């Protein structure tokens, strides 16, 4: 889908008066729910059909936006008559009732679904009331959860959005993991591999680096090594704890598409690197390598999996090895 910067991809005017500050903190990103809807709408005159969704938060809005994107994934193949390309507009750090009122009014004008995570009780209520008054469909993502937690703890929520990152042991562990992962990316510094928590191996462009970065943000030190046919990996790969090693695989056609796009970015075409015949030979060699040199390595197919899903599968395996089957199930 399209992506727009602050102020909105559609060139909408800033919210004036009380809403101006909120609009200045607003960012807009557009994305298709899936290729099926985009293709089905491609013949529409003047552009694609569009469904608007507003995300409103008195903090960063990241958790709400992430939850929304996960939910939209359930409509990848959408047969309904209202299926269309979606545009998500995120309003961050909303602080006043005036901002709330004008955002809800804009949602009414655009017939937008309004999804919100407002920790401030007064603003939360104001937003809910305004949506009801103006007939705007809305969804309080955290309302039921916070109410359940209040009953569980026998205490009221603080009503204050936590914006400052606590510099505690977990924070420092994550920083260390991210720095380590950056240093050893793409097979460098094998002398440091012994310190990793996870080692990823697989063909070039199979998603090792973004997966490593994602896991490092969860506090794991992750090394990765790109396998090349007929090239012997460093001895350190086999000297480290083999329970740390995870092998990635991907279907040839998918890998070809990724590599072709990568080559196009550099203005190159017709490279053997992106040849389907060459890729099939390469993947056959890697599969044999896994069986001979890494018979205990779990093999994870990344063809249809997103980064978060692949990471979750790796963490599930680690949990099961620890005997924590309930955590693995989660």
N, C-alpha and C positions, 0 to 999 in steps of 0.2 A: 504494500500500500504506500500512499504518499506520506511524507513526513514534513511537518512545519515547525518553525521555531516559535519563540515567544510572540504573542500577539495573534497567533492563529494562522493556519495555512490558508484559511478561506478569506483572509483579509478583513475579518470582522472588525468593526470599530471598537475601541477600548470602552470598557464600562466606565461611565463618568461618575463624578461625585464619590460616594462612599465606596463604590466598586472598583475604582481606578487602581488602588493598591493591589487588589486581588488579581486583576487582569494583568498587571505588571509582573506578578509572580506566576502567571499562567503559562503552561506549555501545551502544545497540541500535537498529537501523533495519530496518524491514520493508518489503518491496516485492514486488509481483507480478512474475513473470517476464514476463508479458504479458497482454493483455486476454483472450486466448483461454482461458487457464487460469482466470483469475478468473471469467469468465462461466460456464465449465463447472462450477465449484465452487460457484456462488452458491446452489444449491438444497440444499446440505448442512445438516443440522440442527445448530444450535449454532455455526455459523460456517464459515469456509472451511477446506479441507484445508491442511496446512502442512508444508513441508519446512524443516528447520533447517540452517543453515550457520554454523559458528564461524570467525572470522578471529582468529588469534593472532599477536602480534608483540611483540618486545622494543623496538620503537620506536613510531612513530605508527600503523602499520597502514594508512596511506593507500594505499601502492602495492599491497598485497595486496587491499584492498577494491576499488580501481579495476580491477585485473585480473579479479577475480571478477565484477564487474558487466559487464565486457566479455564474459566467457565466458558469463554467463547470457543475454546478448543472442542467443546462438546457439540458445536454446530458446524464443524468442518464440512460435513456433507448435509446441507440444510435443504429439505424439500419443500418447506413452507412458502406460501405466496409472498411473505414479507421479507424473505431472505435477501440480503444485500451486503454491499461493502459497508464496513463500520468505520466510524471516526470517533476516537476517544479523546475527549478534551479534559485535561487534568487541571484542577484549580487547587493550588497548594497554599498552605499557611493562611487560610481564610480566618479572619479574626473578628469581624464585626457583623451585626445583624443586617446592616446595610449591604454589605457584600453578599451575604446569604440571599437577601431578597432579590438583588439584581441578577445573581447567577440563576436562581430558580426561574425568574422571569425570562431569561434568555433560554433556559431549557424548555419553557412553554412555547416560546417562539419557534424553536427548532424541533419541537416534538421529540425531545431527547429523554432517554431513560437516565435518571440521576442516581448514581451509586455513591454512598458517602461513608466516611469513617471520621466522626466528629467526637473527640473526647470531652470537649467542653459541653456540659449538660445543657446550658442555656442555648448555645448555638445549635446543638443537636435537636432540641425541641423546636427552635425557631425554624430550622430547615424542614422538619417533618410537617409542621403546621402550614408553612408556605406552600409546600408541595401539594398538600391536601386542598388548600384554598384555590390554587391555580390549576388543579387537575393534572399535575405532573407525576408520572409514575416514578416511584423512588424505592430504594433498597438500602436499609441500614445494615451494613455488613457485620458490624461488631456489636450491635445492640443486644441481641439474644445472648451472645457469648459473655459480654460484660455483666448482664443481669444474672447469668448462671454463676459467674465467678463471685459476684456479690453475695449470692445465697450460700455458696460453698464456703467462703471465708468469713461470712457474717460481718462484712465491712463494706463501705461504699467506695466506689472508684474515686481516684483523686480528681479526675476531670481535667488533668493537665497532660498535654501531649509531650512525651519524652523526646526531646530533640538532641540532647547532648549525649555523645557516646562516652560511657564510663571507661576510664583507662584502668581496667582490671587485668587479672591474669588471662582471662579468655581473650580479651582484646589484644594483649601483647602476643599471645600464642598465634592468633590469626595473622597479625602483622608479620611475625617471624615466618609463618608458613607461606605467606604470599611472597615474601622476599626470597625465600629458598626456591620456591617454584619458578619464579622469574629467572633466577640465576642458572638453573639446570635445564631450562627449556630446550627442546629439540636435540636432546642427546649430548649436551655439553657437560663438562666437569664430572665425568664418571666417578672420580675419586670421592665425590660427595653423595653418591647414590645410596651408600650404606645408611645414611641418615634419613632417608625418605620413609614416609608412612605408606605410600602407594607408588608403584611403578607402572606406567602405561606403555605398552608396546603395540605397534601396528603399522600399517602402510601410511605413507605420506598423505596428508589431507583427509585422514579418517576421523579427525576431530579430537586429537590428543591434547593439543594446547588449550583450546577453550574449556575442555573438560577438566584439565589440570588446574586452570585458573579458578573455575567454579568450585572445585573441591578445596582449593587452598583458602577460599573465602569461608569455608566451613572449619578451618583450622588444621587441615591436613597438608603435610609436606609432600608434594607430588613431583616426581621426576617422569620424564617420558623420553622414549627412544624410537625414531622412525626406522623401521626395518627396510633394508634394501637387498634385493636378491643377490646372492653370491657374496655378500659383504658380511664378514664375521663381526658380530657385535662385541663391544668391549667385555673383557672377562668379568668386570664388576657386575654385569647384569646377572650372571649366574652365581656370583659370590654372595649377593645379598639374600636375605630371607625370601625364598620363593613364594611364600604366602602373600607377599606384598605385590606380586606381579599380576597384572590383568592384561589380557590380550584383546585387542579390538579387531573386529572384522567388519566388512562393508560389501554390499553387492557391487559387482563390476560396473553396471550401468550408472549407479548412483555416484560412484567414485569418478567415473568418466565425466559426468556432468559437473561435479565440483572442480575437477582439475581443468576442464575446458574453460569454465568461467574464470578460474584463477589465471590461466594463460592469457585470456582475453584482456584482463586487467593490465597485463604487461605488453599488450599489443602483439602477442605471439599466437600463431596458428599452426596446425599440422605437426605439433610436437609429439614424439613417441611417448612422452610423459602422460599425455591424455588419450593415447590410442587405446581403443577398447580391447583389441587383440593383445597388446602389451600389458594392459592392466590385468586381463584374465590370467596371463602367464605369471605375473607378479603375485597375484592373490593366491594362485595355486602353490607357488613356492612358499609363501608365508604360511599357508595352512599346513603344509608339510613340515615347515620349521617349527610350528607350534607343537605338532605331534611328537617330533623327535627331540626338541630341545626344551620344551616347556610343557610336558605332559600333564602337570598339575595346575597349569594356569587356567583360570576361568576365561572362557572366550565369550565376549559380549558383542552382539551385532548392533552397530550404530546406524544402520541404514534408515530405519524409520523412527529412531528414538531421538528426542531432544536431549540437550545437555543435562537438564535437571533429572530427566528420567534415567539416563545412563548412569549419572552419579548416584541416584537412589539405588539402582541395582547393585552397584559396587559396595555401597554402605550396607545394603541388606546382606550381602555375602560376608562382609566383615563382622556384622552383628551375629550371624549364624555361627561363625567360627568361634565367637566368644561364648556361645551357648545361650545368647539372648534372643530366643525365637520370637518372643512377643515384640521386642523392638524391631526385629527383622520384618515381622508382619506389618508393622506400622510404616 
